[in-house]
Structures are given as C-alpha cells and as structure tokens.
Amino acid sequence: MTTSLPNGQDKIISKTDTESGNPQYKIIFILALVHFTGDFYSSFFTPLLPAFVDKLGLSLAQAGLITGVVRFLSFIIQPVVGYFADQYESRKIMLTGLFLTFFIIPLSGIAPSWWMLIVILGIGSVGSSMYHPSTSGMIPLYAGRKTGLGISIFNTGGTFAFALGPIFI
C-alpha cells in the first residue's frame, strides 16, 4: 500500500516503511549528499574574500557588508522557504535552490563591481536558503524512529562540505 505525502507533494512512499520506523538510510545519505553539494559551493566565498578585496579594491567595511548581507538574507529567507516547503512540493524548491547555488555563486569570480558581487552572492544565498529547509524537512519522512540520527547524517553532509570546500579553492 502506498500513501501520498501531505500538502500536495507528489513523492510516494511505502506505508510499511514509515509505520515500521526503520530508517531508509539510502535516501538519507542522498539528501546528505545534496546538502554537501550545495554547501560545497557556498563555502567558496569566505576563503575568496581577500581576493575580492584585492580585485575590486574593497574596504574592510565593504567586505564585512557583503558577508553581512549574505548571512542576513539566509537568516530572513529560510523560515519563509520552510513555510512554503511545508505547503507545496519541497523537491521543486530544493532543486531550484540548488540550481541557483550551482550556477550563480561561481559567477562571483567575474563580478565587475562591489554591487554586482553583493547581487550575485545575495542570489546565491537565496538559493542556499531554499534547499536547506526543504531538504532537511524531508529527513523525518525517511528516518523512521531515528530522526536524530537522520538529521545528524544530513547535517554532517553540510559540515563536511564547509571543511572540504575551501581546500578546493
């Protein structure tokens, strides 16, 4: 027997899997990989900040403002996206966020000005803010009675990305 997820999400899961309480580790690890991939791109900004300062002749105040704008957008947008992820199809929100992160953040290297850098990184931050709540909201669906373990595996994907990402810059 299968059951549709609430709130119009089109993903079908087995009722026996959710009722048994057994975690679906394969799906949890895939979601952790999604988290790793998105945060890998997001981790590029901090180690590149000195290069942006040199390339664009930024003051420390401008560099700090860029960092503040990126973090502030994430702080403001994540709860809003979380609300919509609960109401609508969270997979589409997740994929849109990953798309923005993958394709917008790398454009920061060709930003011709401080303002363009803020816009590019701001849009990239919005992308990151889109996939975090939508993806983490899927974890309880697949973690069964091991929600804490599922969330910790998911979070490890992001932490590992922020540890490895700067090495690849």
C-alpha positions as CSV (number, residue, x, y, z in Angstrom):
1,M,0.0,0.0,0.0
2,T,1.3,3.5,-0.8
3,T,0.4,6.8,0.6
4,S,0.8,10.3,-0.9
5,L,2.7,12.8,1.3
6,P,0.6,15.6,2.7
7,N,0.3,19.1,1.3
8,G,0.3,18.1,-2.4
9,Q,3.8,16.7,-2.6
10,D,4.0,14.1,-5.3
11,K,6.5,11.7,-3.7
12,I,5.1,8.3,-3.0
13,I,6.5,6.3,-0.1
14,S,5.6,2.9,1.2
15,K,3.3,2.9,4.2
16,T,5.1,-0.1,5.7
17,D,8.4,1.7,5.6
18,T,7.0,4.7,7.6
19,E,5.0,2.6,10.0
20,S,7.8,0.2,10.8
21,G,10.0,3.1,12.0
22,N,13.0,1.7,10.0
23,P,15.2,4.4,8.6
24,Q,15.7,4.5,4.9
25,Y,19.5,5.2,5.0
26,K,20.0,5.3,1.3
27,I,17.6,8.2,0.9
28,I,19.0,9.9,4.0
29,F,22.6,9.7,2.5
30,I,21.3,11.0,-0.8
31,L,19.8,14.0,1.0
32,A,23.1,14.4,2.9
33,L,24.9,14.4,-0.5
34,V,22.6,17.1,-1.7
35,H,23.4,19.1,1.4
36,F,27.1,18.5,0.8
37,T,26.9,19.6,-2.8
38,G,25.1,22.9,-2.1
39,D,27.2,23.8,0.9
40,F,30.4,23.0,-1.0
41,Y,29.6,25.9,-3.4
42,S,28.6,28.1,-0.5
43,S,31.8,27.5,1.3
44,F,33.8,29.2,-1.5
45,F,33.0,32.7,-0.5
46,T,34.9,33.1,2.8
47,P,38.4,32.0,1.5
48,L,37.9,34.1,-1.6
49,L,37.1,37.3,0.3
50,P,40.7,38.5,0.3
51,A,40.9,38.0,-3.4
52,F,37.6,40.0,-3.9
53,V,39.1,42.8,-1.7
54,D,42.2,43.0,-3.9
55,K,40.4,42.6,-7.2
56,L,37.7,45.2,-6.5
57,G,39.6,47.4,-4.2
58,L,37.1,46.9,-1.3
59,S,37.4,48.4,2.1
60,L,37.1,46.2,5.1
61,A,33.7,47.8,5.7
62,Q,32.6,46.8,2.2
63,A,33.9,43.3,2.7
64,G,32.1,43.0,6.0
65,L,28.9,44.3,4.5
66,I,29.0,41.6,1.8
67,T,29.3,39.0,4.5
68,G,26.5,40.5,6.5
69,V,24.2,40.8,3.5
70,V,24.8,37.1,2.6
71,R,24.1,35.9,6.2
72,F,21.2,38.2,6.7
73,L,19.4,37.0,3.5
74,S,19.9,33.5,4.6
75,F,18.5,34.3,8.1
76,I,15.4,36.0,6.7
77,I,14.6,33.7,3.8
78,Q,15.0,30.3,5.4
79,P,11.9,30.5,7.6
80,V,9.8,31.8,4.6
81,V,11.0,29.0,2.4
82,G,10.4,26.5,5.2
83,Y,6.8,27.6,5.3
84,F,6.4,27.2,1.6
85,A,8.2,23.8,1.6
86,D,5.5,22.6,4.1
87,Q,2.7,23.9,1.9
88,Y,4.0,22.9,-1.6
89,E,6.3,20.5,-3.3
90,S,9.5,20.7,-1.4
91,R,11.6,18.8,-4.0
92,K,11.0,21.6,-6.6
93,I,12.0,24.2,-4.1
94,M,15.1,22.2,-3.2
95,L,16.1,21.8,-6.9
96,T,15.5,25.5,-7.6
97,G,17.7,26.4,-4.7
98,L,20.5,24.0,-5.8
99,F,20.3,25.4,-9.3
100,L,20.7,29.0,-8.0
101,T,23.6,27.9,-5.8
102,F,25.4,25.9,-8.5
103,F,25.1,28.5,-11.3
104,I,25.1,31.8,-9.5
105,I,27.8,31.6,-6.9
106,P,30.6,30.7,-9.4
107,L,29.7,34.0,-11.2
108,S,31.1,35.9,-8.3
109,G,34.6,35.4,-9.8
110,I,33.6,37.7,-12.8
111,A,31.8,40.3,-10.8
112,P,32.9,43.7,-12.1
113,S,32.0,45.7,-9.1
114,W,31.2,45.6,-5.4
115,W,27.5,46.0,-6.1
116,M,27.4,43.1,-8.6
117,L,29.3,40.9,-6.1
118,I,26.6,41.7,-3.5
119,V,23.8,40.8,-6.0
120,I,25.5,37.6,-7.2
121,L,26.3,36.4,-3.7
122,G,22.9,37.5,-2.4
123,I,21.1,35.4,-5.1
124,G,23.4,32.5,-4.3
125,S,22.5,32.9,-0.6
126,V,18.8,32.8,-1.6
127,G,19.5,29.5,-3.4
128,S,21.2,28.1,-0.3
129,S,18.3,29.3,1.8
130,M,15.9,27.4,-0.5
131,Y,17.4,24.0,-0.3
132,H,18.2,23.9,3.4
133,P,14.7,23.9,4.9
134,S,13.1,21.9,2.0
135,T,15.8,19.2,2.2
136,S,16.0,19.0,6.0
137,G,12.2,18.8,6.1
138,M,12.4,15.5,4.2
139,I,14.6,13.8,6.7
140,P,11.9,12.8,9.2
141,L,10.0,11.2,6.3
142,Y,12.8,8.7,5.8
143,A,14.4,8.5,9.3
144,G,11.6,6.5,10.9
145,R,12.1,6.4,14.7
146,K,15.7,7.5,14.2
147,T,15.1,11.2,13.4
148,G,18.1,12.4,15.4
149,L,20.4,10.1,13.6
150,G,18.9,11.1,10.2
151,I,19.3,14.8,10.9
152,S,22.8,14.3,12.1
153,I,23.8,12.4,9.0
154,F,22.2,15.2,6.9
155,N,24.0,17.9,8.9
156,T,27.3,16.1,8.5
157,G,27.0,16.5,4.8
158,G,26.9,20.3,5.1
159,T,29.7,20.4,7.7
160,F,31.9,18.2,5.6
161,A,31.3,20.5,2.6
162,F,32.4,23.6,4.6
163,A,35.5,21.7,5.7
164,L,36.5,20.5,2.2
165,G,35.2,23.4,0.0
166,P,37.9,25.9,0.9
167,I,40.6,23.3,0.1
168,F,39.4,23.1,-3.5
169,I,39.7,26.9,-3.9
